[in-house]
Amino acid sequence: SPSQGYYTRRGGVGESGDFITSPEISQVFGELIGIWYISEWMAVGKPNTFQLVELGPGRGTLTEDILRVFKQLASVLSKCDVSVHLVEVSPKLSEIQAEMLTGGKAQPNPEDKSAYMKGVSKTGIPIFWYRDIQDVPPGYSFYLAHEFFDALPIHKFQRTEKGWREVLVDIDPEVPDQLRFVLSPSRTPATQNFIQPEETREHVEVCPEAGVIVQRLASRIEKDGGAALVADYGHDGTKTDTFRGFRNHKLHDVLSAPGTADLTADVDFSYLRKMAQGRTATLGPIKQREFLKNMGIDLRLQVLLQNSSDTATREQLLHSYDMLMNPEKMGDCFNFFALLPHHRLVHPDKKDKPESKSPLPPVAGFNELLLK
């Protein structure tokens, strides 16, 4: 809802909100993602422009950590024209992002129909805000969707003796002001369109909007190059009922007090892979702890520990490392998934002259990196 929706009203990220995300826990998370983008940019021959496009950037913490890495590696990026493009529908969150990234020096952009706000980051990189991914200008781009897809609306379906039925929300006739779940009496258009014929589960959640966005990302990457990195709660087409609410970091009934809690459903990566429709190659999903380990989080942690003099900082570093990597915490429930151009993984003319081509560099995070 534009006026009463959860994200348009507040969007409760952080300690004081309803949920906390990896970038809020540790700066290392965003730094390693920044390194992933630079490593991919180098692997394809350092194109001279580089758009970083983040979908649903939260408070801007992740972008800020990535921009810090870009600044530290400024000599590597010196001949490259870097810009940041944020896709954000919430007026409240875009204000918070502008404050964090530009120090409040962003201004509305009435003359440009696509970007509604623009500014310059504290490190001197131009930043633009959009309401829709369609508005982001074409060009060589790296896309980032961290805890974005899990917040998009889903359809739920239940297998019954009479075939698939959609799970709908209804007013409870017994209790005033109360909502309840009901099964549709017959097939709905969604049941006909969104259930795969080979589906074996009894209960399925489908997010059509995620499918549309992945199709857009895949066709952009196919046309202009780049890559997309998706990090989220999720599964590979195995889970069933994952729809839940969070309020003040506790589970909350999804049907009570609508608009006041964070609603989330695990991302079905097998569906995202299908929706890429072969336009790009896909990698993953791979568990967050494996991805971060491959990206060198252990080495980065050692450096930070050596450089920190006080016990409190060291304890905080170890605590946040544990949050990100522990299989019982975020290590196993978060996954990384990537869309890449086919030529990034297979040489176009490999079939004809296999011996003449040098091997392609491994994709960081998804392969174990050998430190030379």
C-alpha positions in Angstrom: 0.0 0.0 0.0 1.4 3.4 -1.0 0.2 5.0 2.3 -0.2 2.2 4.8 2.4 -0.3 3.6 5.1 -1.6 5.9 8.1 -0.3 3.8 6.5 3.0 2.8 5.7 3.8 6.5 8.8 2.6 8.2 10.8 -0.4 6.9 12.1 -1.6 10.2 15.8 -2.6 9.5 18.3 -2.6 12.3 18.5 -3.1 16.1 15.5 -0.9 16.8 13.4 -2.3 14.0 11.8 -5.7 13.2 14.7 -7.5 11.6 18.5 -7.1 11.1 20.4 -7.8 7.9 24.0 -9.0 7.3 25.4 -5.5 6.3 24.0 -4.1 9.6 25.9 -6.9 11.5 29.4 -6.5 9.9 31.1 -4.2 7.5 33.1 -7.2 6.2 29.9 -8.5 4.4 29.6 -5.5 2.1 33.4 -5.3 1.6 33.5 -8.8 0.3 30.6 -8.2 -2.1 32.4 -5.1 -3.3 35.4 -7.3 -4.0 33.2 -9.8 -5.9 32.0 -7.0 -8.3 35.6 -5.8 -8.9 36.8 -9.3 -9.5 34.0 -10.0 -12.0 34.7 -6.6 -13.7 38.4 -7.6 -14.0 37.6 -11.1 -15.3 35.8 -9.7 -18.3 38.5 -7.3 -19.2 37.8 -4.1 -17.2 35.0 -2.4 -19.3 35.3 1.4 -19.1 31.9 2.0 -17.4 30.4 0.3 -14.4 26.9 0.8 -13.1 26.2 -0.7 -9.6 22.4 -1.2 -9.4 21.0 -2.2 -6.0 17.4 -3.3 -5.6 15.8 -2.4 -2.3 18.9 -1.0 -0.6 17.5 -0.8 2.9 19.3 1.9 4.8 22.2 2.1 2.3 24.6 0.3 4.6 25.6 -2.3 1.9 26.2 0.3 -0.8 28.3 2.3 1.6 30.5 -0.7 2.4 30.9 -1.4 -1.3 31.8 2.2 -2.1 34.4 2.1 0.7 36.1 -0.8 -1.2 35.8 1.0 -4.5 37.6 4.0 -2.8 40.4 1.7 -1.4 40.8 0.2 -4.9 40.6 3.6 -6.7 43.8 2.9 -8.5 42.4 -0.2 -10.1 39.1 1.6 -11.1 40.9 4.8 -12.1 40.0 4.6 -15.8 36.5 3.4 -15.2 33.4 5.6 -15.0 31.5 4.2 -11.9 28.0 5.2 -10.9 25.4 3.9 -8.4 21.7 3.3 -9.2 19.3 2.5 -6.3 15.9 1.1 -7.0 13.7 2.1 -4.0 10.0 2.6 -3.7 9.9 3.8 -0.1 10.2 7.6 0.4 11.2 7.0 4.0 14.0 4.6 3.2 15.3 6.7 0.3 15.8 9.7 2.7 17.8 7.4 5.1 19.9 6.2 2.1 20.6 9.7 0.9 21.6 10.8 4.4 24.0 7.8 4.8 25.5 7.9 1.3 25.7 11.6 0.4 25.6 13.1 3.9 22.2 14.6 3.0 23.4 16.2 -0.2 20.9 14.6 -2.5 18.3 16.6 -4.4 15.0 15.8 -6.2 15.5 15.4 -9.9 12.4 16.8 -11.6 13.9 17.3 -15.0 14.7 13.6 -15.5 11.6 11.5 -15.7 13.3 8.3 -14.7 15.5 9.1 -11.6 13.4 10.9 -8.9 16.5 11.9 -6.9 20.2 12.2 -7.4 23.3 13.0 -5.4 27.1 12.4 -5.1 28.5 9.9 -2.6 30.9 11.0 0.1 33.6 9.3 -2.1 32.6 11.3 -5.2 30.5 8.8 -7.1 27.2 9.9 -8.7 24.1 8.2 -7.2 20.6 8.0 -8.7 17.3 6.8 -7.3 14.5 5.1 -9.3 11.1 3.5 -8.5 11.5 0.7 -11.0 14.3 -1.3 -12.5 12.9 -0.5 -16.0 13.9 3.2 -15.3 17.6 2.4 -14.8 19.6 3.3 -17.9 20.9 0.4 -20.0 24.6 -0.3 -20.0 27.2 -2.6 -18.4 25.8 -3.2 -14.9 26.3 -5.1 -11.8 23.0 -5.8 -10.0 22.6 -6.6 -6.3 19.5 -8.0 -4.6 20.2 -8.6 -0.9 17.1 -9.6 1.1 15.0 -8.1 -1.7 13.1 -11.1 -3.3 11.9 -12.4 0.1 9.9 -9.2 0.7 7.9 -9.5 -2.6 4.3 -10.7 -2.5 3.6 -14.4 -3.0 0.8 -16.7 -4.1 0.3 -19.8 -1.9 -1.2 -23.1 -3.2 -2.3 -26.3 -1.5 -2.7 -29.7 -3.2 -6.2 -31.2 -2.4 -8.2 -34.2 -3.5 -9.8 -32.0 -6.1 -6.5 -30.7 -7.4 -4.6 -27.5 -6.6 -6.4 -24.7 -4.7 -5.1 -21.2 -3.9 -4.7 -20.2 -0.3 -6.6 -16.8 0.1 -7.1 -14.3 2.9 -10.7 -13.8 4.1 -12.5 -12.0 6.9 -13.2 -14.4 9.8 -17.0 -14.5 10.3 -16.7 -15.7 13.9 -14.3 -12.9 15.1 -14.8 -9.3 14.1 -11.6 -7.5 12.7 -9.9 -10.8 12.3 -8.5 -12.3 9.1 -8.1 -16.0 8.3 -6.7 -18.2 5.6 -9.2 -20.1 3.3 -8.8 -22.3 0.3 -10.3 -21.2 -3.0 -13.5 -23.2 -3.8 -12.3 -23.8 -7.3 -9.2 -23.3 -9.5 -8.1 -19.6 -9.7 -6.2 -18.0 -12.7 -3.0 -18.1 -10.5 -3.5 -21.9 -9.9 -3.6 -22.4 -13.7 -0.6 -20.2 -14.5 1.9 -20.7 -11.7 2.0 -24.4 -10.8 4.5 -26.4 -12.8 3.1 -29.7 -14.1 6.0 -31.6 -12.6 5.4 -30.2 -9.0 5.7 -32.9 -6.3 5.2 -30.7 -3.2 1.9 -30.6 -1.3 2.2 -26.8 -0.7 3.9 -24.3 -2.9 4.7 -20.6 -2.7 5.2 -18.7 -6.0 6.4 -15.1 -6.4 5.5 -14.0 -10.0 7.0 -10.5 -9.4 10.4 -12.2 -8.7 10.0 -14.1 -12.0 9.4 -10.8 -13.9 12.4 -9.1 -12.3 14.7 -12.0 -13.0 13.6 -12.0 -16.6 14.4 -8.3 -16.8 17.8 -8.8 -15.2 18.6 -11.7 -17.4 17.7 -9.9 -20.6 19.7 -6.8 -19.5 22.8 -8.9 -18.7 22.5 -10.8 -22.0 22.3 -7.5 -23.9 24.7 -5.2 -22.0 26.9 -7.6 -20.0 27.5 -7.5 -16.2 26.2 -9.8 -13.5 23.6 -10.1 -10.8 24.2 -11.3 -7.3 21.2 -12.4 -5.2 21.6 -13.1 -1.5 18.6 -14.2 0.5 16.8 -16.7 2.7 15.9 -19.5 0.4 15.8 -23.1 -0.9 16.2 -24.8 -4.2 12.5 -25.8 -4.8 12.3 -28.0 -1.7 10.5 -26.0 1.0 6.7 -25.6 1.3 5.2 -23.2 3.9 7.7 -20.4 4.7 5.5 -17.3 4.8 6.0 -15.6 8.2 6.0 -12.2 9.9 8.6 -10.4 12.1 8.0 -7.7 14.5 10.6 -6.5 17.0 12.9 -9.4 16.0 10.2 -11.9 17.0 7.9 -14.1 14.9 4.5 -12.4 14.4 1.2 -13.7 13.0 1.1 -12.6 9.4 -2.6 -11.9 9.5 -2.7 -9.7 12.6 -2.2 -5.9 12.4 -1.4 -5.7 8.7 1.2 -3.2 7.7 3.0 -3.2 11.0 5.2 -6.2 10.6 7.9 -7.4 8.1 6.4 -10.1 5.9 8.8 -12.6 4.3 8.8 -15.8 2.4 11.9 -17.9 1.5 13.1 -17.4 -2.1 12.7 -20.4 -4.4 16.0 -20.3 -6.3 14.8 -23.1 -8.6 12.0 -20.8 -9.8 14.5 -17.9 -10.3 16.7 -20.2 -12.4 13.7 -21.2 -14.5 12.8 -17.6 -15.0 16.2 -16.7 -16.4 15.0 -18.8 -19.3 18.5 -19.7 -20.4 19.3 -16.0 -21.3 22.2 -16.1 -18.8 24.1 -18.8 -17.0 23.2 -19.2 -13.3 25.4 -20.2 -10.3 24.2 -21.4 -6.9 22.5 -21.3 -4.6 25.5 -21.7 -2.4 25.3 -21.3 1.4 26.4 -17.9 2.7 29.2 -19.4 4.9 30.7 -21.1 1.8 30.4 -18.0 -0.3 32.0 -15.7 2.3 34.7 -18.4 3.0 35.6 -18.5 -0.7 35.7 -14.7 -0.7 38.4 -14.7 2.0 36.4 -13.7 5.1 38.8 -15.5 7.4 41.8 -13.6 6.1 39.9 -10.3 6.4 38.9 -11.1 9.9 42.5 -11.8 10.9 43.6 -8.4 9.5 40.8 -6.5 11.4 41.6 -8.4 14.6 45.3 -7.5 14.3 44.5 -3.9 13.7 42.1 -3.5 16.6 43.6 -2.6 19.9 40.6 -2.8 22.3 38.9 -5.9 23.6 35.4 -4.6 22.9 36.1 -4.2 19.1 37.7 -7.6 18.9 34.7 -9.2 20.6 32.3 -7.4 18.3 34.3 -8.6 15.3 34.2 -12.3 16.5 30.5 -12.0 17.4 29.5 -10.6 14.0 31.7 -13.3 12.2 29.8 -15.9 14.2 26.4 -14.4 13.2 27.3 -14.5 9.5 29.1 -17.9 9.4 27.5 -20.1 12.0 25.3 -22.7 10.3 22.8 -22.3 13.2 22.6 -18.6 12.6 22.9 -17.0 9.2 25.6 -19.3 7.7 23.2 -21.9 6.3 19.8 -20.2 5.9 21.1 -17.5 3.6 22.2 -18.4 0.1 24.0 -16.6 -2.8 22.9 -17.0 -6.4 24.3 -15.3 -9.5 23.3 -14.6 -13.1 26.2 -14.2 -15.5 26.6 -14.0 -19.3 27.2 -17.4 -20.8 30.6 -16.4 -22.2 31.8 -15.8 -18.7 31.6 -19.5 -18.0 32.1 -21.0 -21.5 34.3 -19.7 -24.3 32.1 -19.0 -27.3 34.5 -20.8 -29.7 35.7 -23.4 -27.2 33.9 -26.1 -29.3 36.1 -25.5 -32.4 39.6 -24.9 -31.0 39.6 -26.2 -27.4 43.4 -26.0 -27.0 43.9 -22.4 -28.2 42.0 -20.6 -25.4 43.4 -19.6 -22.0 41.2 -20.9 -19.2 38.5 -18.6 -17.9 39.1 -17.1 -14.4 37.0 -18.8 -11.7 34.0 -16.9 -10.5 34.8 -15.5 -7.0 32.7 -16.8 -4.1 31.3 -19.8 -6.1 34.8 -21.4 -6.4 37.5 -21.8 -3.9 40.0 -19.0 -4.6 43.6 -20.0 -4.5 45.5 -17.0 -3.2 48.7 -16.5 -5.3 
